[in-house]
Amino acid sequence: MKKLPKKIILSGVVFLLSYQAVAASFYNEEDALRLRLRNDFRRAERPSAGSDKNIYAWVQGAALEYNSSYYQDIIGVDIGGFYVYKLGARGNWSTRWYLDGHDSFGRYTAALKLKLSNNLSIKAGRMVTDSLYSGQEDLPIINASSQRTVPTLSDAVLMKYSIDKNYDIYAMYRYGVYYYSDVAEGVHRTGPIDPKSYRHNLFRPQYITSLVFHDSCNYYAASSLWQEDVALQLMGKTTTCYPLAPDRKDKLKAEFTAFYANLDGMTAELDGPKDTSLLSGQLSYIHPVGSLFFGVGKTGGKLNRIAGIDTDLGYPFDLSIDRNHSDMWSYQLGATLNMPGNSFIGIAETLTNGYETYHHDVRIRGAGTNLLFGWQAAQGKLQGLKIFVALNRAREHRNGSALGNRLDYYDSKVNIQYDFTMK
């Protein structure tokens, strides 16, 4: 494994250690085998989940992945196996999609890759489409960012064409997908949720295109998705950094996300809004000592469940309270401090103001505090080991809600991850 940078890099979205610094090196390598061991613990009280408000899960995950070289510089394979073993669960408590109910489970990937030229490549089969897990480019709509033990997976055909070193075009035909909440179904067919069985029995493929610009300090990406009987979706992301002076190590970083969805066919015929949107952004001041950040987000109306479209896509972040209810504003102010030994601590305060449903009959006003700690081994025998801890207390006022007028939240999360790469 390549030597990790000593400097801790923080993510403004989920405040995690920079898993991408390690993961990206593996996914860009050929003829490489990686074993990833990941231990996840979650204990929470989440009253907005109703009967599943009590949450407890402790799991051990193992992922073995192999990226082949290109035979004759033309053809290769990427394969992987993922298994989540139950270490702990309680009675009728929810495991919040860390397990299949209360059971261990496994997933796999297998994809054929073709290099048609130095600029054009195609991958077909089951593949990882998770930016947070893989460290690959954060492609809007194509990639998700799961925080569970198993990453987001897709059954798809993906084409990439590099115009030059800065511009890339992607096109995807996706016919199957696995998000973290699909743990009971596994990798299922793409399409709307069947209103009779509440499963993905209706097949509607997704057609996705993306245009990306990237250099050392900027990232701009725009994607579109068309899916019959579901929606037209448009999404854009930008990240720009502004060094304050050539001889200084501090800088400003601006991030912005925009999303729009317009329902089609059977999902548009159901009760509720026919379209929705999201606008969110974050401004960070980054210094070798730590960082300060401020984020704001605004969602449109909450769509019906059948469409399966979620607007929890941008900033801010909170471990307990949602930011994606109807016409909801959310704000966040936080700071991190880099500590000796390649570790950091952080705090982030979140405020929300919106409505429980598109009827605007129940108003939601929430506040949450997130405490954070992270550490990673930069060298030695423990190189590849990372630890992240998050603690949260939050409260929502929902006068007139069936869930109660005041909802008190508690959440604790621990993640320990170790990567061992052989080449």
C-alpha positions as CSV (number, residue, x, y, z in Angstrom):
1,M,0.0,0.0,0.0
2,K,1.2,3.5,-0.8
3,K,2.2,5.7,2.1
4,L,-0.7,7.8,3.3
5,P,-0.4,11.6,3.7
6,K,0.1,12.6,7.2
7,K,-2.3,15.5,7.0
8,I,-5.9,14.6,7.9
9,I,-8.4,15.7,5.1
10,L,-11.9,16.3,6.3
11,S,-15.2,15.9,4.4
12,G,-17.7,18.7,4.8
13,V,-20.6,16.4,4.1
14,V,-20.1,13.6,6.6
15,F,-17.0,14.8,8.5
16,L,-15.3,11.4,7.9
17,L,-11.6,10.8,7.7
18,S,-10.3,10.8,4.1
19,Y,-11.1,7.2,3.1
20,Q,-10.9,8.4,-0.5
21,A,-7.1,9.0,-0.1
22,V,-6.7,5.3,0.3
23,A,-9.6,3.9,-1.7
24,A,-8.8,6.0,-4.9
25,S,-5.3,4.5,-5.1
26,F,-6.7,1.0,-5.2
27,Y,-9.4,1.6,-7.8
28,N,-6.9,3.3,-10.1
29,E,-4.5,0.4,-9.9
30,E,-4.4,-2.7,-12.1
31,D,-3.7,-6.3,-11.0
32,A,-4.4,-5.4,-7.4
33,L,-6.1,-7.3,-4.6
34,R,-7.5,-5.6,-1.5
35,L,-8.9,-6.9,1.7
36,R,-11.0,-4.3,3.6
37,L,-12.1,-5.1,7.2
38,R,-14.7,-2.8,8.6
39,N,-16.4,-2.8,12.0
40,D,-19.5,-0.7,12.4
41,F,-21.4,0.0,15.6
42,R,-24.7,2.0,15.8
43,R,-26.9,2.8,18.8
44,A,-29.6,5.3,18.5
45,E,-33.0,6.5,19.6
46,R,-34.8,7.9,16.6
47,P,-38.5,8.8,17.4
48,S,-39.2,9.9,13.8
49,A,-38.8,6.2,12.8
50,G,-42.0,5.3,14.7
51,S,-42.0,1.7,15.9
52,D,-38.4,1.3,14.8
53,K,-37.2,4.2,16.9
54,N,-34.8,2.0,19.0
55,I,-31.7,1.1,16.9
56,Y,-28.9,-1.2,17.7
57,A,-26.5,-2.9,15.4
58,W,-22.9,-4.2,15.7
59,V,-21.4,-5.8,12.6
60,Q,-18.1,-7.0,11.1
61,G,-17.7,-6.5,7.4
62,A,-15.1,-8.1,5.1
63,A,-14.6,-7.1,1.4
64,L,-12.2,-8.9,-0.9
65,E,-11.8,-7.1,-4.3
66,Y,-9.6,-7.7,-7.3
67,N,-9.0,-5.4,-10.2
68,S,-7.2,-7.2,-13.1
69,S,-4.9,-5.7,-15.6
70,Y,-6.0,-5.4,-19.2
71,Y,-5.1,-8.5,-21.3
72,Q,-3.5,-7.3,-24.5
73,D,-4.3,-3.8,-23.2
74,I,-7.9,-4.4,-24.2
75,I,-9.9,-6.5,-21.7
76,G,-10.0,-7.1,-18.0
77,V,-12.3,-7.9,-15.0
78,D,-13.2,-6.3,-11.7
79,I,-14.6,-8.7,-9.1
80,G,-15.5,-8.5,-5.4
81,G,-17.2,-10.2,-2.5
82,F,-18.8,-8.4,0.4
83,Y,-20.0,-10.0,3.6
84,V,-21.5,-8.5,6.8
85,Y,-21.5,-10.7,9.9
86,K,-23.7,-10.0,12.8
87,L,-21.9,-9.3,16.1
88,G,-24.9,-7.8,17.9
89,A,-28.6,-7.0,17.6
90,R,-31.4,-6.7,20.2
91,G,-34.8,-8.3,20.2
92,N,-37.3,-6.4,18.1
93,W,-35.1,-3.3,17.8
94,S,-34.2,-2.0,14.4
95,T,-30.8,-2.6,12.9
96,R,-31.2,0.4,10.6
97,W,-30.2,-1.5,7.4
98,Y,-26.8,-2.6,8.8
99,L,-28.2,-6.2,8.7
100,D,-30.9,-8.0,6.7
101,G,-33.3,-7.7,9.6
102,H,-31.2,-9.4,12.2
103,D,-29.3,-11.7,9.9
104,S,-25.9,-11.6,8.3
105,F,-25.7,-11.2,4.5
106,G,-23.4,-11.0,1.5
107,R,-23.2,-9.3,-1.9
108,Y,-20.8,-9.6,-4.9
109,T,-19.6,-7.7,-7.9
110,A,-18.4,-8.9,-11.3
111,A,-17.8,-6.7,-14.2
112,L,-16.1,-6.9,-17.6
113,K,-14.0,-3.9,-18.6
114,L,-12.9,-2.9,-22.1
115,K,-10.3,-0.3,-23.1
116,L,-11.2,0.6,-26.6
117,S,-8.6,3.4,-26.8
118,N,-6.6,5.6,-24.4
119,N,-9.7,7.9,-24.2
120,L,-12.6,5.4,-24.4
121,S,-13.5,2.6,-21.9
122,I,-16.6,0.5,-21.1
123,K,-17.5,-1.5,-18.1
124,A,-20.4,-3.9,-18.0
125,G,-21.8,-6.0,-15.1
126,R,-22.2,-5.5,-11.4
127,M,-20.0,-2.7,-10.1
128,V,-19.4,-0.4,-7.1
129,T,-21.1,3.0,-7.7
130,D,-20.3,4.7,-4.4
131,S,-18.0,7.7,-4.2
132,L,-17.5,7.6,-0.4
133,Y,-16.5,4.0,-0.5
134,S,-14.4,3.9,-3.7
135,G,-12.9,7.4,-3.6
136,Q,-13.7,7.8,-7.3
137,E,-15.2,10.9,-8.8
138,D,-18.4,12.1,-7.2
139,L,-20.6,11.6,-10.3
140,P,-24.1,13.1,-9.7
141,I,-26.9,10.5,-9.9
142,I,-24.5,7.7,-11.1
143,N,-22.7,7.4,-7.8
144,A,-24.2,7.5,-4.3
145,S,-22.4,8.0,-0.9
146,S,-23.4,5.2,1.5
147,Q,-22.2,5.1,5.1
148,R,-23.0,1.4,5.5
149,T,-20.7,-1.6,5.5
150,V,-21.5,-2.6,1.9
151,P,-21.3,0.1,-0.7
152,T,-23.9,1.1,-3.3
153,L,-23.8,-1.4,-6.2
154,S,-25.2,-1.2,-9.8
155,D,-26.0,-3.6,-12.6
156,A,-25.1,-1.5,-15.5
157,V,-23.2,-0.7,-18.6
158,L,-20.9,2.4,-18.1
159,M,-19.0,4.2,-20.7
160,K,-16.3,6.8,-20.1
161,Y,-14.9,9.1,-22.8
162,S,-12.0,11.5,-21.8
163,I,-12.0,14.5,-24.1
164,D,-8.7,15.6,-22.6
165,K,-7.1,15.6,-19.2
166,N,-9.8,17.9,-17.7
167,Y,-13.0,16.9,-19.4
168,D,-14.8,13.5,-19.2
169,I,-18.2,12.3,-20.6
170,Y,-20.0,9.4,-18.9
171,A,-23.1,7.4,-20.1
172,M,-24.8,4.7,-18.2
173,Y,-27.6,2.2,-18.8
174,R,-28.6,0.9,-15.4
175,Y,-31.0,-2.0,-14.9
176,G,-30.3,-3.0,-11.3
177,V,-29.2,-1.2,-8.2
178,Y,-28.5,-1.8,-4.5
179,Y,-28.7,1.1,-2.0
180,Y,-28.1,0.8,1.7
181,S,-31.8,0.6,2.4
182,D,-32.2,-2.3,0.0
183,V,-30.6,-4.8,2.3
184,A,-33.7,-7.0,2.5
185,E,-34.2,-7.1,-1.3
186,G,-30.6,-7.2,-2.4
187,V,-29.6,-5.9,-5.9
188,H,-33.0,-5.3,-7.5
189,R,-34.4,-4.2,-10.8
190,T,-34.6,-0.4,-11.4
191,G,-38.1,1.0,-11.4
192,P,-40.8,2.5,-9.2
193,I,-41.8,0.7,-6.1
194,D,-44.8,-1.6,-6.7
195,P,-47.7,0.1,-4.8
196,K,-49.2,-3.3,-4.0
197,S,-46.2,-5.2,-2.7
198,Y,-43.9,-2.3,-1.9
199,R,-41.1,-4.1,-3.7
200,H,-39.2,-3.3,-6.9
201,N,-41.3,-5.6,-9.1
202,L,-41.6,-3.1,-11.9
203,F,-38.7,-2.8,-14.3
204,R,-37.9,0.6,-15.8
205,P,-34.2,1.1,-16.9
206,Q,-32.3,4.3,-16.2
207,Y,-30.6,6.3,-18.9
208,I,-27.9,8.6,-17.4
209,T,-25.4,11.0,-18.9
210,S,-22.8,13.1,-17.1
211,L,-20.3,15.8,-18.1
212,V,-17.4,16.4,-15.8
213,F,-14.6,19.0,-15.6
214,H,-11.8,18.6,-13.0
215,D,-8.4,20.0,-12.3
216,S,-6.2,20.3,-9.1
217,C,-8.6,22.8,-7.4
218,N,-12.0,22.6,-9.2
219,Y,-14.6,20.1,-9.9
220,Y,-17.8,20.7,-11.9
221,A,-20.2,18.0,-12.9
222,A,-23.7,17.9,-14.4
223,S,-25.9,14.8,-14.9
224,S,-29.3,13.9,-16.3
225,L,-31.4,10.8,-15.8
226,W,-34.5,9.6,-17.6
227,Q,-36.6,6.8,-16.3
228,E,-40.1,6.0,-17.6
229,D,-42.8,6.0,-14.9
230,V,-40.4,7.5,-12.4
231,A,-38.9,10.8,-13.3
232,L,-36.6,13.1,-15.2
233,Q,-33.8,14.0,-12.9
234,L,-31.2,16.8,-13.2
235,M,-28.3,17.3,-10.9
236,G,-25.2,19.4,-10.7
237,K,-22.2,19.7,-8.3
238,T,-19.4,22.2,-8.0
239,T,-16.3,22.4,-5.8
240,T,-13.9,25.3,-6.0
241,C,-11.0,26.3,-3.8
242,Y,-9.5,29.7,-3.4
243,P,-5.9,29.9,-2.0
244,L,-5.7,33.1,0.0
245,A,-2.1,33.8,-1.0
246,P,0.6,31.9,-2.9
247,D,2.8,31.7,0.3
248,R,0.0,30.7,2.6
249,K,-1.3,27.2,3.4
250,D,-4.9,28.2,4.2
251,K,-7.7,28.5,1.7
252,L,-11.4,28.8,1.1
253,K,-13.4,26.0,-0.3
254,A,-16.9,26.5,-1.9
255,E,-19.2,23.6,-2.6
256,F,-22.7,23.7,-4.2
257,T,-25.3,21.1,-5.1
258,A,-28.5,21.6,-7.2
259,F,-31.1,18.9,-7.9
260,Y,-34.5,18.8,-9.7
261,A,-36.9,15.9,-10.4
262,N,-40.1,15.9,-12.4
263,L,-42.3,12.8,-12.0
264,D,-43.5,10.7,-15.0
265,G,-46.3,8.3,-15.7
266,M,-47.6,6.2,-12.8
267,T,-45.7,8.0,-10.1
268,A,-47.0,11.4,-11.4
269,E,-50.6,10.2,-11.1
270,L,-50.4,9.6,-7.4
271,D,-51.2,12.2,-4.7
272,G,-48.6,14.8,-3.8
273,P,-46.2,17.2,-5.6
274,K,-45.3,16.4,-9.2
275,D,-41.8,17.8,-8.9
276,T,-39.2,18.7,-6.3
277,S,-35.8,20.4,-6.0
278,L,-32.8,20.8,-3.7
279,L,-30.4,23.7,-3.4
280,S,-27.5,23.4,-1.0
281,G,-24.0,24.7,-0.4
282,Q,-21.1,24.9,2.0
283,L,-18.3,27.4,2.5
284,S,-15.2,26.2,4.4
285,Y,-12.1,27.9,5.7
286,I,-9.3,25.3,5.7
287,H,-6.1,25.8,7.7
288,P,-3.4,23.3,8.7
289,V,-4.7,23.7,12.3
290,G,-8.3,22.9,11.4
291,S,-11.3,24.2,9.6
292,L,-14.5,26.3,9.9
293,F,-17.5,25.6,7.8
294,F,-21.1,26.9,7.2
295,G,-23.7,25.1,5.2
296,V,-27.3,25.8,4.1
297,G,-29.9,23.8,2.2
298,K,-33.5,24.1,0.9
299,T,-35.7,21.3,-0.3
300,G,-39.0,21.4,-2.3
301,G,-42.0,19.3,-1.6
302,K,-41.5,15.7,-0.5
303,L,-42.5,13.3,-3.2
304,N,-44.6,10.1,-2.9
305,R,-42.8,7.0,-1.7
306,I,-43.4,5.1,-4.9
307,A,-41.0,7.2,-6.9
308,G,-38.1,6.3,-4.5
309,I,-36.5,9.8,-5.0
310,D,-34.7,11.3,-2.0
311,T,-33.5,14.9,-1.6
312,D,-31.1,14.0,1.2
313,L,-28.2,14.7,-1.2
314,G,-26.3,17.8,-0.1
315,Y,-25.5,19.9,2.9
316,P,-25.9,20.2,5.9
317,F,-25.4,16.9,7.6
318,D,-26.8,15.6,10.9
319,L,-26.6,12.1,12.4
320,S,-30.2,12.2,13.8
321,I,-32.6,14.7,12.3
322,D,-33.7,14.8,8.7
323,R,-33.1,17.8,6.4
324,N,-35.2,16.5,3.5
325,H,-38.8,17.1,4.6
326,S,-41.2,19.3,2.6
327,D,-40.0,22.9,1.9
328,M,-37.4,22.6,4.6
329,W,-34.5,25.0,5.3
330,S,-31.4,23.6,7.1
331,Y,-28.4,25.4,8.4
332,Q,-25.1,24.3,9.9
333,L,-22.1,25.9,11.5
334,G,-19.1,23.8,12.6
335,A,-15.4,23.5,13.2
336,T,-12.7,20.9,13.3
337,L,-9.3,20.9,15.0
338,N,-6.4,18.7,13.9
339,M,-4.7,17.1,16.8
340,P,-1.3,15.4,17.4
341,G,-1.0,11.8,16.3
342,N,-2.8,12.3,13.0
343,S,-6.2,12.8,14.6
344,F,-9.0,15.4,14.7
345,I,-11.9,16.5,16.8
346,G,-14.9,18.5,15.6
347,I,-18.3,19.9,16.4
348,A,-21.2,20.9,14.2
349,E,-24.5,22.5,15.1
350,T,-27.6,22.0,12.8
351,L,-30.9,23.8,12.7
352,T,-33.9,22.8,10.6
353,N,-37.2,24.5,9.7
354,G,-39.8,22.9,7.4
355,Y,-42.9,20.8,7.2
356,E,-43.7,17.1,7.8
357,T,-45.7,16.7,4.6
358,Y,-46.5,18.8,1.5
359,H,-49.9,19.7,3.2
360,H,-47.9,22.0,5.6
361,D,-50.1,20.8,8.4
362,V,-47.3,20.0,10.9
363,R,-44.3,22.3,11.2
364,I,-40.9,20.9,12.1
365,R,-38.2,22.9,14.0
366,G,-35.1,21.0,14.9
367,A,-31.7,21.4,16.4
368,G,-28.8,19.0,16.7
369,T,-25.3,18.8,18.0
370,N,-22.7,16.5,16.4
371,L,-19.4,15.7,18.2
372,L,-16.7,14.1,16.1
373,F,-13.4,12.3,16.4
374,G,-11.2,10.7,13.8
375,W,-7.8,9.1,13.6
376,Q,-5.8,7.3,10.9
377,A,-2.4,5.5,10.9
378,A,-0.1,7.1,8.4
379,Q,2.7,4.6,8.5
380,G,4.0,1.5,10.2
381,K,2.3,-1.8,10.6
382,L,-1.1,-0.2,11.2
383,Q,-1.0,1.9,8.0
384,G,-4.4,1.6,6.5
385,L,-6.3,1.7,9.8
386,K,-8.9,4.4,10.4
387,I,-11.2,5.1,13.3
388,F,-14.2,7.5,13.2
389,V,-16.6,8.3,16.1
390,A,-19.7,10.5,16.0
391,L,-22.0,11.4,18.9
392,N,-25.3,13.3,18.5
393,R,-28.0,14.8,20.5
394,A,-31.0,16.5,18.8
395,R,-34.5,17.7,19.4
396,E,-37.5,18.5,17.1
397,H,-40.7,20.3,17.8
398,R,-43.6,19.0,15.8
399,N,-46.8,20.4,17.3
400,G,-49.8,18.3,16.2
401,S,-47.7,15.4,14.8
402,A,-48.8,11.8,15.3
403,L,-45.3,11.1,16.4
404,G,-45.5,13.6,19.3
405,N,-45.1,17.3,19.9
406,R,-41.4,17.0,21.0
407,L,-39.0,14.4,19.7
408,D,-35.7,13.8,21.5
409,Y,-32.9,12.0,19.6
410,Y,-29.7,10.3,20.6
411,D,-27.2,8.7,18.2
412,S,-23.7,7.2,18.5
413,K,-21.7,5.7,15.7
414,V,-18.3,4.0,15.6
415,N,-16.5,2.9,12.5
416,I,-13.1,1.1,12.5
417,Q,-11.7,0.2,9.0
418,Y,-8.5,-1.5,7.8
419,D,-7.3,-1.8,4.3
420,F,-4.7,-4.3,3.2
421,T,-3.7,-4.1,-0.5
422,M,-1.5,-6.6,-2.4
423,K,-0.1,-6.0,-5.9
